[in-house]
Structure formats: structure tokens, C-alpha cells
């Protein structure tokens, strides 16, 4: 598979900006337990608190997001990679942003 993440990020950020809920997502890889999803969020848009998969990471392709869990808040910016906490967590776009979520599910 050869995928242009920059082009995909641009496409989904444009879709998020025109969507009433301010977000757009696309599953780019599903291989057994591994899933990778591009998620675009406009500034202020949030993914409400939800359960964590057994293992996951978040890479910011563009923008800046706030990853929150009961005991911490992390701001993650373009080019940064962060492990997703293994507890309930949420994500809010501080500015228009696109992230690559990599998750391993049982």
C-alpha cells in the first residue's frame, strides 16, 4: 500500500470544515487487530471521552490537539507522536487539525 498522508489530511480537513459537526475520518488501514485512521477536526471540535483500546498512539499530521484523561492533559502539535492513555480519554482540536490514530484491538 502506498498512501499520501499529506493529501489525505488536506482532503479530510476540507471535508471537516464543510461538515456541520466539524470532523471527518477515514480508515486507511485495517489489518487483523491493527487499525489506522485519519481524523480531521476543526478548532474546538472534540471527540468525547471514550474507552481506550489495548494499545494506541496518536500522531498529529497538522495542527494542535489536546488529549485529556482523568489525571492529565497533553497538548500535541504537528509532527509529534504520543501514546494514548490506557484509560478513558478525550480529544479536542485546539486549532484545525488532522491526526493519525493507530490502534491495536483484541
Steps between C-alpha positions, in 0.01 A plus 500: 500500500628847410306784659557876488412606856548869421243488218262294714538745790425795271195322355352414839572838654308660212215252563503576874484874432185453292338241731246623755666296778852624412667165443586244235665159534629226274622150589822469300623161620323201651726199532387248761512676837679807360299806394622839383256786456546856379278735702452868413350740755431871475610727786290438810358170374532211744480125510325442830654285767517134395670174599853427383598201288769267641772696316482824302694805389410839362715684246408857413535550125401866515374738769487462877275284718436451870494139620327475838471223757380507861846583636672693216470724201754499217522741210637328192616699194587434137758225466464374856406145597343407832385176655126495573436452874354161588209667678193692383616804307382774266646708220438866415641697208669816627526612136390336175682165518550162341626199697595144417359263761670160513321241714538133577173338603449153644 
